[in-house]
Amino acid sequence: MATSRKGVRAMQQFKQRKGPFLLLADSQSMALSLARFISPALRRMARQSWPGSITLVFPARPGLVSACYQKSQLAVRVDGNAEVRLLAKACGGLLLSSSLNRKGRQTAVPGCRYHMRHHRHLQGRIAAALASGGRASKIISIWRNDCAIIRQ
């Protein structure tokens, strides 16, 4: 959960970095409630992108664990996979997330062997194939009415 210091520490250990980490929101309204201000560009991009595989980065309100922020901004997605949204809802509307990949390493395939090797870090997983198909999500940064693609 994004508000759990214990959960954030476990994620930091697994990823071997301090953050920032992506947040998965259960709904567009939950995601937008995190914004410091909702510009027309942010509202438009949220409507066009969510639910889906696009992560939006925008100026955010304070209140979450510091590992979620980078320069007072959050990276948030309302995932296209319904099971991911249900899991986020079960966690209070927000789920701290990250890929299984470690920085600079090959894409991880989450099979039984992988799960056993990292069981001390992973408390759960979603068995269904994810909507992204194993590809990294597109990331778009939004500042006021300007949008910039961070990752294609």
C-alpha positions as CSV (number, residue, x, y, z in Angstrom):
1,M,0.0,0.0,0.0
2,A,1.2,3.5,-0.9
3,T,0.8,4.8,2.7
4,S,2.5,1.9,4.4
5,R,6.1,2.6,5.4
6,K,6.7,-1.1,5.9
7,G,5.5,-1.8,2.4
8,V,7.6,0.9,0.9
9,R,10.7,-0.4,2.7
10,A,10.0,-3.9,1.3
11,M,9.7,-2.4,-2.2
12,Q,13.0,-0.4,-1.7
13,Q,14.8,-3.6,-0.7
14,F,13.4,-5.6,-3.6
15,K,14.2,-2.9,-6.2
16,Q,17.5,-1.9,-4.5
17,R,16.7,1.8,-4.8
18,K,15.0,4.4,-2.7
19,G,12.3,5.4,-5.3
20,P,10.4,7.1,-6.7
21,F,7.8,4.4,-7.3
22,L,4.7,4.2,-9.5
23,L,1.3,4.4,-8.0
24,L,-1.6,2.3,-9.3
25,A,-5.0,3.9,-8.6
26,D,-8.3,2.1,-8.6
27,S,-10.1,4.9,-10.6
28,Q,-9.6,8.1,-12.4
29,S,-11.1,10.1,-9.6
30,M,-8.7,8.6,-7.1
31,A,-5.7,9.3,-9.3
32,L,-6.8,12.9,-9.9
33,S,-7.4,13.5,-6.2
34,L,-3.6,13.2,-5.8
35,A,-3.0,16.2,-8.1
36,R,-2.0,19.6,-6.6
37,F,-4.0,21.2,-9.4
38,I,-5.9,19.7,-12.3
39,S,-5.0,21.5,-15.4
40,P,-7.0,21.1,-18.6
41,A,-4.1,19.0,-20.1
42,L,-4.1,16.7,-17.1
43,R,-7.9,16.2,-17.2
44,R,-7.8,15.6,-21.0
45,M,-4.9,13.1,-20.7
46,A,-6.5,11.2,-17.9
47,R,-9.8,10.9,-19.9
48,Q,-7.9,9.7,-23.0
49,S,-5.4,7.4,-21.2
50,W,-7.2,5.7,-18.2
51,P,-7.9,2.9,-17.7
52,G,-4.9,1.8,-19.8
53,S,-1.2,1.4,-20.0
54,I,-0.2,5.1,-19.8
55,T,1.4,6.5,-16.7
56,L,1.0,10.2,-16.1
57,V,3.5,12.3,-14.0
58,F,2.1,15.4,-12.5
59,P,2.5,17.9,-9.5
60,A,1.0,16.2,-6.5
61,R,-0.4,17.0,-3.1
62,P,1.8,16.0,-0.1
63,G,0.7,13.2,2.2
64,L,2.1,10.0,0.8
65,V,5.3,8.3,1.8
66,S,8.3,10.3,0.4
67,A,9.5,7.4,-1.8
68,C,6.4,8.0,-4.0
69,Y,7.6,11.5,-5.0
70,Q,10.2,12.9,-7.2
71,K,10.5,16.7,-7.1
72,S,7.0,17.0,-5.7
73,Q,5.5,14.9,-8.6
74,L,3.9,11.5,-8.7
75,A,3.8,8.9,-11.4
76,V,0.3,7.4,-11.5
77,R,-1.6,4.9,-13.7
78,V,-5.2,3.6,-13.7
79,D,-4.3,0.2,-15.2
80,G,-6.2,-1.3,-18.0
81,N,-6.4,-4.7,-16.2
82,A,-9.5,-4.9,-14.0
83,E,-7.8,-7.2,-11.5
84,V,-5.1,-4.6,-10.9
85,R,-7.8,-2.0,-10.3
86,L,-9.6,-4.3,-7.9
87,L,-6.4,-5.0,-6.0
88,A,-5.7,-1.2,-5.8
89,K,-9.3,-0.7,-4.5
90,A,-8.7,-3.4,-1.8
91,C,-5.6,-1.5,-0.7
92,G,-7.5,1.7,-0.1
93,G,-7.5,3.0,-3.7
94,L,-3.8,3.2,-4.2
95,L,-1.2,0.5,-4.7
96,L,2.6,1.0,-4.7
97,S,3.9,-0.6,-7.7
98,S,7.0,-1.3,-9.7
99,S,8.0,-3.8,-12.4
100,L,9.7,-7.0,-11.4
101,N,12.7,-5.8,-13.3
102,R,15.7,-4.5,-11.6
103,K,17.4,-1.4,-13.1
104,G,19.8,-2.4,-15.9
105,R,18.7,-6.1,-16.0
106,Q,16.7,-8.1,-18.5
107,T,12.9,-8.2,-18.4
108,A,11.8,-10.6,-15.7
109,V,9.4,-13.4,-16.4
110,P,7.3,-14.0,-13.3
111,G,7.2,-17.8,-13.2
112,C,7.4,-20.2,-10.2
113,R,11.2,-20.2,-10.2
114,Y,11.3,-16.4,-10.1
115,H,8.7,-16.3,-7.3
116,M,10.6,-18.7,-5.2
117,R,13.9,-16.7,-5.6
118,H,12.2,-13.5,-4.5
119,H,9.6,-14.8,-2.0
120,R,11.0,-12.8,0.8
121,H,10.1,-9.6,-1.1
122,L,6.8,-10.6,-2.9
123,Q,3.6,-10.9,-0.8
124,G,1.4,-11.5,-3.8
125,R,1.0,-11.5,-7.5
126,I,-1.7,-11.4,-10.1
127,A,-2.0,-14.7,-12.0
128,A,-3.7,-13.3,-15.1
129,A,-1.8,-11.9,-18.0
130,L,-1.4,-8.2,-17.6
131,A,-2.9,-5.8,-20.1
132,S,0.6,-4.4,-20.9
133,G,1.7,-7.8,-22.3
134,G,5.0,-7.4,-20.6
135,R,5.9,-4.1,-22.2
136,A,6.8,-1.0,-20.2
137,S,4.1,1.6,-20.0
138,K,4.3,4.9,-21.8
139,I,5.1,7.7,-19.4
140,I,3.8,11.3,-20.0
141,S,4.8,14.2,-17.9
142,I,2.2,17.0,-17.5
143,W,3.1,20.5,-16.2
144,R,0.2,23.0,-16.4
145,N,-0.9,22.7,-20.0
146,D,2.3,21.2,-21.4
147,C,2.8,17.5,-22.0
148,A,6.1,15.7,-22.7
149,I,6.7,12.0,-23.4
150,I,9.3,10.6,-20.9
151,R,9.1,7.0,-22.2
152,Q,7.5,5.9,-25.4
